[in-house]
Amino acid sequence: MSALILALVAGAVVGLALGALGGGGSVLAVPALIYLLGFTPAAATTASLVIVTVTSLTALYAHARAGNVRWRAGAAFAAAGLVPAALAGAAAARLPQAVLTVTFAVVAALAALKMLRPGDPAGAADRKVRPGRAAGAGAGLGALTGLLGVGGGFLAVPALVTVLAFEMRAAVGTSLLVITANSLASLATRSGAAVSLDWAVIGPFVATAVLGAWDGKRLAAKVSGPRLQRVFAVVLLAVAAFMLADAVT
């Protein structure tokens, strides 16, 4: 029963993050599955993709109704990451679990630090979008999704802001399209892997995550973009520090 309660609470937090921030769901889901629910890193990364895929679809629908999704640019950005996500997903099965954990934490910390830097809104609005740079960013996000079992939203949001010059709300909504596409590509590769998943835990986790995503969308409508960005960064940094400390002790 305690595992069920933990799954329900963790799922609600993950859904809230995805709905409000357009990312951060899987970076919270993976450590929750490992440290609270006893999953192995391999099982946690695969389970998180299931959770984040379903939750992202729910949050994407809500943001699309609000007009926060740029479909053509988002689809092109996501398409660049599909093949890298599949290839990296296959490679992840051959890496030691400790390496995956440390890499996960380092990437999350770097993303958080980047988000905490003060930006230049005027410069972002005037920046020219370079297709090559956008394709490279999309491919990199796809590779990280496949390797670390994350949706990539915690990197997709800053990438859409800095590379495609999206304003924050459009980046949040569009990132959900990128998350869903990359997660599905990675799951397709991982489907043949011999990883045992506890669906009695994953099911309730997904259910409360979906409900939390709707509350997160309402929260995003009430809080300013810069404040969302700061909250996003602080959460990422805290999770990364905890995982790094655990890995080296």
N, C-alpha and C positions, 0 to 999 in steps of 0.2 A: 504493500500500500504506500509506503514511503517513496518508493521509486515512481509510482504513479503520480503522486503529488508533486514531486520534483519535476517530472516530465511536463506536467500541466503548467507549473509556474515558469519553467525555462522556456517553454513554447510561447507563452504569452509575451515574455520579454523579447524573444527573437522576432515575433510578429510585429511588436510595437516598433522595434528598430527598423525592420524592413519597410513598414508602412510609412513611418515618419521620415526616415533618412534615405530610403532607396538603397540601402546597403547596410553592412554590419551584421546582418542576420546570421550568416554562416560563421563569421569570425566570433560570434557569441555562441552559436550552436555547437561548434566543434569542442571547445573547452568544457561546455556544459555536459555534453555527452561523455567526455572522458572523465572529468573530475567529479561530477555529481551522479552520473548514471552508470559508471563502470565500463564504458565501451573501450575497446582498444583503439589506438589512433587510426588504424586502417578502417575499422568498422565505423568509427565516428565520422570520418571524412566522407564515407559513402552515404551514411545515414543523413548527414547534414545536407547533401545534395538533394536527397528526396524531400526533406523538410523545406529547404529553401526554394526548390522548384515549385512545389504546390503553393507555398506562401507568396512567392513572387508573382505567380499568375493572378492570385487574388488581389494583391496590392496594385499590380499593373492595371487591372480592370478599373479599380477605383481612381487611379491617377489618370487613366485615359478618359474617363467620364469628365474629369475636371480640366481636360485639355492640356495636361502636363507632359504628354508623350510626343516626341518628334519621331514619327514612325520611319520615314525614309532614312534619315541620318542614323537613327538607332539600329535599323536593320542592317545597314551597310557596315556599321561599326561592329555589330555582333557577328556578321558573316565572316569577317576577317579572323575571328577567333575560334571558329568551329573546328577546323582541322588541327590547329595547335592544341585545343582542349582534348580532342580525342587521342592524339599522340602522347601528350603528357600524362593522360590518365592511364595509359598502358604502361608507361615508364614508372609511374608512382608505385606500382606493386612490387618493384624490384629494389626500392630504396629502404634503408633501415628506418624504423619508426621514429627513433630519436632525431634523425636528420629531418624528417618531415615536420616534427614538432618545432624544432629550432627555426627552420626556414619559415614556417608559418608565423611564428612570433616576430621574427625580424622584419618580414614583409609588412605585417600589421603595424609595427612600430614606425617604419619608414613612411607608410601612408599617413599615419596620425601626425607625425611631425610636419609633413608637407601640408596637411590641412590646417595646421595651427599657424602657419606663416601668414602674415597679413597680405592680402591680395590687392590688386589694382583693378577695381571694377571697370574703370574707363578703358584701361589697356586691354582688358578681356573683351570688351565690346568691339574694339577696333581691330583686334588681332585677326589676321587672315588665316583661314582654315586651309591647311596643307593636306591634300588627300593621302600622300605617302606617309606623313606623320600620323594621321588618324588611323590608317590601316596597320601601321606598326604598333600603335597603342592597343588596338583591338586584338591583334595577334598575341601580344604580350599578356593581355588579360585572359585570353582563352587558355594560354599555356599554364598560367597560374591556377586557373580553375581546375584544369585536369590534374595538375600536380598536387595541389594542396586540398582539393575537395571543397573549394569555396565557390560561391557564386560570382565573386569578383566585384561586388557592388562597392566595397570599401575602397577599391581602386578605380572603379568605373566612374563614380561621381566626380572625384577630382580630375580624372582624365577628360571627361566630357566638358568640365568647366574650363580647363586649361588648354586642351587641344582643339576642341570644337567651339569654344567660346560660348557655351550654354550658360544661361543664368541658372541659379541654384535649383529652383523648382523644376525647371525643364530637365536639368541633369538628374535630379532625383527620380522623376517619372520615367525618363528614357533609360536610366540605368537598370530598371526592372526588366525591360525588354532584353537587354544585354545579359543580365543574370539568368533569365529563363533559358535563353538560347544556349549559353555556355554550359549551364548545368545539365541540360538534356543531352548535349553532345558528350559530356564527360560520363554521365550515367550510362549512356549506350556502350561506352568502352568498358566500364567497370562491371557491367551486368554479368559477364562471364567469370569474374574473379570469385575465388572461394572465400567470401566474407560472410559470416553469419550475422544476420540482423535481427534484433529483438523487436518485432512488430507490435508487441503489446505495449512497448514504451514509445515507439516511433508514432503510432497512431494517435494517442492522446497529445503528444508533442505537436504534431501537425495540426490537430483540431484547434488547440488554443492559439497556435501561431497564426492561423487563418483569422481567428476572431481578433487577435491583437493587431493584425495588419490593418483592419478597418479603423480601430481606435487610433493607430499611428497616422493614418491618412488624415483624420480629423485634427490631430495634434499639429500636423504639418501646415494645416491651413491657418492655424492660430499663432505660430511661432515664426519669427523672421528667418530668412535664409542664412545670414551669418551666424545667428545663434544656433541653428541646427548644425551648421558646419563645426562649430566649436564643441558642441555636445558629442557629435560624431567622433571627433578627434580625441577627446578625453577618454571616451569609452574604449576606443581602439588601443590607446596608449596603456591604459590600465590592464587590459586583457593581455597585451603583449608582454608587459613587465612581469605579470604573474606567471605566464607560461615559460618565459626565459629563466626566471628564478627557479621554477620547479625542474626545468630540464638540466640545470647545472648543479643541482644539489643532490 
